[in-house]
Amino acid sequence: MLIRLNGRDVEVGENTVLGDAIKGEPYLEGTQIALTRPSSLIQKGTLEFEVTTNHGSFVIRTDESEHGERFRTLINELIGVNIRWKSSKVVAYGSFPTDLEVSRDVHNYSKYDCYFALGGFDNNATYIMISRTDQSGTYGVAGNGGKFGKVTRGRFVLDRLIEGDEILEIRPVVLELSEADAFATTDMSVTLEDGMSVETYVRVKLDQESPVGCEQFLVVVEDGRLRLTDQTETYSANSQRMDVTLIKEKAAVREAGNVTVRNSGAGTGRIYFYRERRQLSPNHTKIGEVVNGREIVRLAPQDSEITVISDPMRIMTIGMSQSEAKEFLDSAGLVQKRTGLTDDDAIVAEQEPELTMEIESGNEVETFGISSDRIILWEADDNESPTTSHYIRKMTGLDHKSIGTMKVHFTFEGMPMITFEGNPSEASVLLPEKTFSEEGSFRGQLAVTNMSRPNRGSIGIRLEDSEEFGPTGEEAYGTNISGKIVSDLEVMMKDIKDDDIVYIKEIRKTGAMPSVPSSIIQTTNTKINPPSPDKIARSNERGGRPRAKR
């Protein structure tokens, strides 16, 4: 039997189960799959159809007349038919042949009525007419003047249409479907039916005009699995990573199938998959469009997971070796430009451009390499200091890449600690968490000055044990401890000075996973901005080559 699998016609055996049919398809175990019965069966049970054009979509509600039935049987043949003419009275799609009975009677038509018409009273030149005003006329079709329905939604699109615009798609309005017609499942034992449509993943074509919003999306879906945390009649959404600050980019009318990211206001960073059309909002950045898997987005229940593939994929080489980065970039059709340490086993600590959508096909991507011993290893404490650990990930960039950066704020030879720049504004809500114990602060301990002290937000590492002061030089009540540095501090401190860049990587205890406290989501922000023209100098090893201001 024949099924439609991720947009392709595929032959499978009778009584094939879902698990066998999708072998080799993009799919992550446990995510939702959308199954839809053959459209010919669905069309029998629905009267509403969405007509997609070059300038948007409108909905025709057909009636139960003979002409309504004829339209429903013709919808596949109408794909590609264009507007032959448009006047103040009608929009005319056609022509195409039919066997409609000819009549010269005059009939009345109301605004937005849809009806068949014959050019020159010849049914070989049949048109679909949409009335733009109340009118009377002879359009050549017997039986109630050829009327078969009415435009009920998206009427404003009719004013946008121009001669030559095509009918790109006609599909049954999905809200008419019952669970028997279309459903989402993770059950691999479901037996497929002849003509059934199967979608295993959601593919999103990203928009080059929104590089910052796209990067937010790419970070969230990097492992290919996305949880639908929010759901309404209009959209499904993901609120996984809202602790960000974004910029306003491309704004457009939110059509069904569009993907947006909220760029300001409550819920900044939330990713939306639209199922219904909504007006333009400057608070939403259009980042792409669903080109496969619309039914998954529509049918998957709240709190379920879906498989997502981005087009293009995220270009992120940080954390790879220089040789691994070359192989990765080659596979993406990009050219590697090595800087810093260029040996094959050097670790890529920075990438330029860092935003995927700013990297054009065939262009160079600079990968700055360092030796592995220049990367300090941080073991976080999410159990007792979740907010502080989250703050550190934000300030260093570890919340969206595997190697982060810290800029030295203050150090000198013999100093018992080293401090790094933070963000006082971000730390204004950094409540006291775990402090150092009565035994004092130990060498290698990492901490942040909390909101109770003037230097809030500073990040510090203790270089000598102290009974009185923590890693940022504060007493216990002003210090939030978040784990320790487990790598060689002597290597980190060699020849280090103010404004140098230190690279940091997080290692986790077995079973430990980073978490984002719910209080943080509503009160703090992390900047994910495109490279700023205002640059600061890199450390001496980098030879003064500019890097984006943090």
VEXPAMI-121811 format. One record per residue (C-alpha): residue number from 1; z, x, y. Coordinates in pm, whole numbers, m for minus. Each point is the difference from the previous one (the first is absolute). Layout:
! residues N
(NUM; (Z; X; Y))
...
This chain:
! residues 550
(1; (0; 0; 0))
(2; (m50; 103; 364))
(3; (287; 57; 245))
(4; (12; 124; 357))
(5; (219; 314; 5))
(6; (79; 149; 343))
(7; (m331; m126; 133))
(8; (m214; 103; m299))
(9; (m144; m208; m282))
(10; (143; 126; m331))
(11; (m69; m117; m355))
(12; (309; m43; m218))
(13; (57; m153; m341))
(14; (122; m351; m65))
(15; (379; m40; 27))
(16; (34; 337; 180))
(17; (347; 42; 150))
(18; (60; 128; 350))
(19; (149; 334; m106))
(20; (m311; 93; m197))
(21; (m243; m112; 268))
(22; (149; 211; 282))
(23; (23; 331; m185))
(24; (m137; 270; 227))
(25; (29; m214; 313))
(26; (215; 103; 301))
(27; (339; m151; m81))
(28; (367; 100; 1))
(29; (222; m145; m269))
(30; (209; m296; 109))
(31; (m211; m91; 303))
(32; (m162; m340; 48))
(33; (m348; m88; m127))
(34; (m192; m302; 134))
(35; (m187; m224; m244))
(36; (m238; m269; 125))
(37; (m188; m253; m209))
(38; (m381; m19; 35))
(39; (m107; m114; 345))
(40; (m217; m274; m148))
(41; (312; m165; m140))
(42; (198; 49; 318))
(43; (m275; m148; 215))
(44; (26; m325; m190))
(45; (354; m41; 117))
(46; (m28; 93; 366))
(47; (m167; m157; 300))
(48; (61; 278; 257))
(49; (m208; 316; 31))
(50; (37; 303; 223))
(51; (m330; 118; 147))
(52; (7; 367; 104))
(53; (m247; 114; 267))
(54; (m66; 308; 211))
(55; (230; m140; 268))
(56; (285; m144; m202))
(57; (73; m281; m244))
(58; (13; m376; 22))
(59; (98; m266; m254))
(60; (m213; m296; m106))
(61; (174; m292; m165))
(62; (m261; m175; m213))
(63; (8; m366; m88))
(64; (m41; m158; m343))
(65; (m348; m132; 66))
(66; (m317; 101; m182))
(67; (m77; 241; 283))
(68; (349; 151; m19))
(69; (m52; 65; m370))
(70; (m340; 155; 74))
(71; (151; 240; 253))
(72; (266; 108; m252))
(73; (m268; 83; m256))
(74; (m206; 193; 256))
(75; (267; 235; 138))
(76; (m108; 303; m205))
(77; (m362; m46; 111))
(78; (100; m16; 367))
(79; (129; 359; 15))
(80; (m229; 196; 232))
(81; (m149; m307; 169))
(82; (m1; 58; 375))
(83; (4; m203; 320))
(84; (m359; m106; 72))
(85; (89; m145; 336))
(86; (293; m102; 216))
(87; (m2; m253; 281))
(88; (248; m199; 203))
(89; (m20; m267; m271))
(90; (m7; 184; m333))
(91; (33; 321; m197))
(92; (m273; 9; m265))
(93; (18; 216; m315))
(94; (m310; 32; m216))
(95; (m239; m62; m133))
(96; (2; m51; m378))
(97; (m166; m244; m239))
(98; (169; m312; m140))
(99; (m108; m332; m151))
(100; (172; m212; 266))
(101; (m150; m344; 60))
(102; (m187; m23; 329))
(103; (87; m264; 261))
(104; (m104; m62; 362))
(105; (303; m213; 85))
(106; (218; 75; 305))
(107; (364; 91; m73))
(108; (309; 67; 212))
(109; (180; 335; m25))
(110; (340; 97; 135))
(111; (97; 341; 134))
(112; (57; 248; m287))
(113; (m177; m217; m260))
(114; (m186; 200; m264))
(115; (m321; m141; m145))
(116; (m330; 83; m166))
(117; (m322; m19; 203))
(118; (m368; 40; m83))
(119; (m240; 199; 215))
(120; (m316; m204; 54))
(121; (134; m258; m250))
(122; (m71; 255; m274))
(123; (278; 57; m253))
(124; (m137; 350; m69))
(125; (136; 86; 345))
(126; (357; m128; m31))
(127; (265; 101; 256))
(128; (374; m30; 27))
(129; (90; m135; 341))
(130; (333; 11; 179))
(131; (19; m242; 290))
(132; (143; 147; 323))
(133; (19; m336; 178))
(134; (m5; m375; m66))
(135; (m365; m97; m39))
(136; (m262; m221; m167))
(137; (m316; 126; m163))
(138; (m255; m5; m278))
(139; (52; 302; m220))
(140; (m202; m110; m300))
(141; (257; m57; m277))
(142; (75; m332; m167))
(143; (351; m108; m89))
(144; (232; m6; 301))
(145; (m218; 245; 189))
(146; (71; 286; m239))
(147; (365; 32; 107))
(148; (221; 188; m246))
(149; (309; 109; 192))
(150; (160; 129; 319))
(151; (117; 332; 146))
(152; (379; m33; 5))
(153; (120; 353; 79))
(154; (m141; 299; 187))
(155; (m209; m221; 228))
(156; (10; 260; 279))
(157; (m214; 226; m223))
(158; (m295; m234; 52))
(159; (m18; 104; 366))
(160; (m19; 368; m101))
(161; (m286; m38; m245))
(162; (m345; 121; 100))
(163; (m346; m38; m152))
(164; (m41; 233; m298))
(165; (368; m7; m105))
(166; (30; m33; m376))
(167; (225; m190; m235))
(168; (179; 296; m158))
(169; (217; m195; m243))
(170; (100; m353; m91))
(171; (315; m35; m203))
(172; (229; m287; m97))
(173; (304; m18; 225))
(174; (254; 173; m219))
(175; (291; m215; 111))
(176; (m165; m277; m199))
(177; (49; 190; m326))
(178; (272; m92; m243))
(179; (192; 241; m219))
(180; (m238; m95; m279))
(181; (m295; 127; 207))
(182; (143; 326; 135))
(183; (321; 189; m60))
(184; (155; 346; 12))
(185; (158; 157; m305))
(186; (134; 320; m151))
(187; (m35; m138; m354))
(188; (m255; 214; m183))
(189; (m21; m251; m289))
(190; (m176; m273; 203))
(191; (m326; m102; m169))
(192; (m298; 9; 232))
(193; (m255; m279; 41))
(194; (m376; 24; 31))
(195; (m97; 46; 366))
(196; (353; 87; 112))
(197; (50; 234; 296))
(198; (257; 281; m37))
(199; (136; 218; 282))
(200; (231; 289; m91))
(201; (40; 174; 336))
(202; (m29; m44; 374))
(203; (m241; 234; 177))
(204; (38; 35; 377))
(205; (m281; 144; 212))
(206; (177; 170; 291))
(207; (m109; m14; 365))
(208; (m86; 329; 171))
(209; (108; m143; 337))
(210; (368; m23; m101))
(211; (103; 345; m132))
(212; (373; m37; 68))
(213; (30; m347; m150))
(214; (m208; 109; m298))
(215; (233; 295; m62))
(216; (295; m240; m13))
(217; (m186; m196; m268))
(218; (m98; 315; m191))
(219; (359; 125; m8))
(220; (124; m332; m139))
(221; (m267; m33; m270))
(222; (m31; 369; m89))
(223; (118; m52; m359))
(224; (m236; m298; m40))
(225; (276; m258; m42))
(226; (97; m250; 271))
(227; (272; m266; m3))
(228; (m70; m328; 181))
(229; (335; m41; 169))
(230; (m98; m291; 228))
(231; (m223; m301; m46))
(232; (m112; m305; 200))
(233; (m294; m239; m18))
(234; (m184; 236; 235))
(235; (67; 346; m140))
(236; (169; 224; m253))
(237; (177; 304; 144))
(238; (191; 316; m76))
(239; (312; 97; 198))
(240; (70; 321; m187))
(241; (m33; 240; 293))
(242; (85; m159; 333))
(243; (207; 285; 144))
(244; (m295; 133; 198))
(245; (m151; 1; 347))
(246; (m373; m66; 11))
(247; (m258; m18; 277))
(248; (m238; m282; 93))
(249; (m342; 56; m152))
(250; (m279; m238; m106))
(251; (84; m365; 64))
(252; (m220; m276; m139))
(253; (8; m360; m120))
(254; (186; 7; m332))
(255; (m248; m135; m251))
(256; (78; m85; m361))
(257; (m15; 327; m192))
(258; (104; 214; 298))
(259; (287; 247; m27))
(260; (212; 72; 307))
(261; (309; 197; 95))
(262; (243; m131; 259))
(263; (14; 262; 276))
(264; (281; m136; 218))
(265; (276; m257; 8))
(266; (210; m126; m287))
(267; (m136; 127; m330))
(268; (m185; 303; 137))
(269; (m163; 177; m294))
(270; (m33; m310; m219))
(271; (m334; m19; m183))
(272; (m172; m340; m10))
(273; (m271; m128; m237))
(274; (m147; m315; 158))
(275; (m107; m300; m205))
(276; (m83; m223; 298))
(277; (m156; 64; 338))
(278; (231; 65; 295))
(279; (m69; 82; 362))
(280; (m7; 349; 147))
(281; (339; 154; 74))
(282; (52; 328; 188))
(283; (310; 54; m215))
(284; (m214; 29; m313))
(285; (m229; 294; m74))
(286; (m291; m78; m227))
(287; (m6; 281; m256))
(288; (m245; m125; m259))
(289; (m137; m270; m224))
(290; (55; m98; m361))
(291; (m332; 60; m179))
(292; (132; m62; m351))
(293; (300; m198; m118))
(294; (31; m282; 254))
(295; (114; m233; m273))
(296; (278; 242; m96))
(297; (129; m7; 357))
(298; (m21; m380; 6))
(299; (154; m68; m340))
(300; (256; 277; m52))
(301; (352; m142; 51))
(302; (250; 137; 249))
(303; (188; 311; m116))
(304; (m269; 82; m254))
(305; (m200; 324; 3))
(306; (m373; 55; 27))
(307; (m226; 299; m62))
(308; (m162; 121; 324))
(309; (m282; 250; 53))
(310; (m87; 115; 351))
(311; (m348; 98; 113))
(312; (20; 278; 98))
(313; (297; 136; m191))
(314; (269; 187; 189))
(315; (m93; 359; 84))
(316; (330; 185; m24))
(317; (18; 359; m126))
(318; (350; 90; 123))
(319; (207; 120; m295))
(320; (m302; 116; m200))
(321; (m94; 362; m56))
(322; (m300; 127; 195))
(323; (m210; m7; m319))
(324; (112; m354; m85))
(325; (m79; m108; 356))
(326; (m351; 144; m30))
(327; (m64; m186; m323))
(328; (132; m324; 151))
(329; (m204; 34; 319))
(330; (m315; 96; m191))
(331; (34; m319; m205))
(332; (22; m198; 325))
(333; (m312; 163; 145))
(334; (197; 205; 253))
(335; (8; 369; 89))
(336; (324; 198; m10))
(337; (85; 243; 279))
(338; (294; 217; m106))
(339; (240; 136; 263))
(340; (340; 168; m22))
(341; (35; 140; m350))
(342; (m336; m51; m169))
(343; (90; 110; m355))
(344; (m77; m256; m271))
(345; (369; m43; m81))
(346; (116; m36; 363))
(347; (151; m343; 74))
(348; (m166; m226; 255))
(349; (267; m86; 257))
(350; (m218; m159; 267))
(351; (m339; m168; 17))
(352; (m230; m61; 296))
(353; (m110; m273; 54))
(354; (295; m162; m172))
(355; (m119; m360; 45))
(356; (m248; m100; m271))
(357; (m223; m213; 221))
(358; (m47; 288; 246))
(359; (m160; 206; m276))
(360; (m375; m64; m9))
(361; (m207; 41; m315))
(362; (m122; 356; m48))
(363; (228; 145; 269))
(364; (255; 279; m24))
(365; (366; m58; m72))
(366; (232; 283; 97))
(367; (273; 80; m252))
(368; (276; 228; 128))
(369; (160; 194; m284))
(370; (342; 161; m33))
(371; (183; 174; m281))
(372; (216; m227; m213))
(373; (319; 187; 91))
(374; (m46; m109; 361))
(375; (62; m362; m101))
(376; (367; m91; 0))
(377; (115; m249; m262))
(378; (224; m289; 101))
(379; (200; m206; m246))
(380; (80; m326; 179))
(381; (301; m226; m45))
(382; (m136; m354; 10))
(383; (306; m154; m162))
(384; (248; 85; 274))
(385; (m231; 64; 297))
(386; (m311; m218; m40))
(387; (m56; m51; 373))
(388; (39; 368; 80))
(389; (m232; 106; m281))
(390; (m256; m249; 120))
(391; (29; 136; 356))
(392; (m65; 354; m125))
(393; (m308; m112; m192))
(394; (m131; m168; 312))
(395; (61; 295; 228))
(396; (m156; 250; m239))
(397; (m292; m215; m119))
(398; (127; m4; m357))
(399; (m29; m377; 7))
(400; (m378; 34; m22))
(401; (m75; 351; m134))
(402; (150; 234; m255))
(403; (76; 289; 237))
(404; (157; m68; 337))
(405; (64; 209; 310))
(406; (306; 70; 211))
(407; (m13; 176; 337))
(408; (284; 246; 62))
(409; (209; m108; 296))
(410; (259; 278; 13))
(411; (85; 309; m199))
(412; (95; 365; 44))
(413; (108; 284; m224))
(414; (350; m49; m140))
(415; (13; m370; 93))
(416; (184; m203; m271))
(417; (m259; m279; 8))
(418; (m358; m79; 100))
(419; (m101; m321; 179))
(420; (m332; m183; 17))
(421; (m144; m249; 246))
(422; (64; m365; m66))
(423; (m55; m318; 199))
(424; (295; m134; 204))
(425; (m167; m340; 40))
(426; (m53; m42; m374))
(427; (357; 117; m64))
(428; (152; m251; 243))
(429; (61; m229; m299))
(430; (108; 274; m238))
(431; (344; m127; m96))
(432; (255; 235; m161))
(433; (m54; 44; m373))
(434; (126; 271; m234))
(435; (184; 281; 181))
(436; (104; 339; m132))
(437; (320; 3; m201))
(438; (344; 143; 74))
(439; (m113; 323; m161))
(440; (m256; 33; 278))
(441; (m373; 51; 16))
(442; (m164; 243; m243))
(443; (m296; 236; 31))
(444; (m332; m181; m51))
(445; (133; m343; 95))
(446; (m243; m208; 208))
(447; (111; m260; 253))
(448; (m93; m202; 309))
(449; (212; m62; 311))
(450; (66; m374; 5))
(451; (m2; m246; 291))
(452; (361; 75; 99))
(453; (m90; 337; 157))
(454; (m217; 94; 301))
(455; (m227; 219; m215))
(456; (m77; m285; m239))
(457; (m301; 50; m224))
(458; (25; 379; m30))
(459; (m57; 129; m353))
(460; (192; 303; m122))
(461; (51; 227; m299))
(462; (331; 178; m53))
(463; (m43; 377; m52))
(464; (370; 79; m48))
(465; (288; m204; m141))
(466; (221; m164; 262))
(467; (316; m210; m22))
(468; (m45; m146; 351))
(469; (m367; m43; 82))
(470; (m303; m145; m172))
(471; (m363; 116; m21))
(472; (m79; m111; 358))
(473; (317; 150; 148))
(474; (178; m335; 32))
(475; (335; m105; m138))
(476; (9; m224; m306))
(477; (m10; m337; 179))
(478; (m325; 92; 179))
(479; (m172; 136; m309))
(480; (m204; m189; m262))
(481; (m46; 208; m313))
(482; (m318; m48; m199))
(483; (m16; 234; m294))
(484; (m66; 370; m3))
(485; (m262; 272; 10))
(486; (m33; 150; m348))
(487; (m254; 273; 75))
(488; (60; 354; 132))
(489; (132; m22; 357))
(490; (m43; 374; 50))
(491; (m376; m40; m32))
(492; (m1; m292; 245))
(493; (204; 191; 259))
(494; (m203; 322; m10))
(495; (m139; 69; 349))
(496; (45; m366; 100))
(497; (32; m94; 366))
(498; (7; m303; 229))
(499; (m308; m231; m15))
(500; (m111; 136; m339))
(501; (m118; m249; m261))
(502; (191; m25; m328))
(503; (m160; m177; m297))
(504; (212; m227; m217))
(505; (m55; m173; m335))
(506; (226; m257; m161))
(507; (115; 25; m359))
(508; (190; m288; m154))
(509; (275; m23; m251))
(510; (m110; m151; m330))
(511; (m33; m376; 39))
(512; (59; 7; 373))
(513; (m247; m185; 219))
(514; (m12; m8; 379))
(515; (85; m332; 157))
(516; (m45; m155; 344))
(517; (314; m182; 117))
(518; (m87; m354; 113))
(519; (178; 60; 330))
(520; (m235; 285; 77))
(521; (m315; m211; m32))
(522; (92; m215; 298))
(523; (147; 265; 225))
(524; (m184; 330; m18))
(525; (m353; 132; 13))
(526; (m198; 296; m126))
(527; (m306; 111; 191))
(528; (m327; 27; m188))
(529; (m228; 95; 286))
(530; (m336; 174; 18))
(531; (11; 365; 108))
(532; (112; 22; 360))
(533; (m188; 209; 257))
(534; (336; 141; 99))
(535; (46; 291; m242))
(536; (280; 240; m74))
(537; (m42; 353; m133))
(538; (40; 67; m370))
(539; (227; 278; m120))
(540; (m120; 362; 30))
(541; (m136; 1; m354))
(542; (m243; m273; 96))
(543; (m123; 212; 286))
(544; (40; m258; 275))
(545; (m244; m249; m149))
(546; (98; m345; 142))
(547; (164; m266; m209))
(548; (60; m367; 86))
(549; (313; m66; 204))
(550; (272; m169; m202))
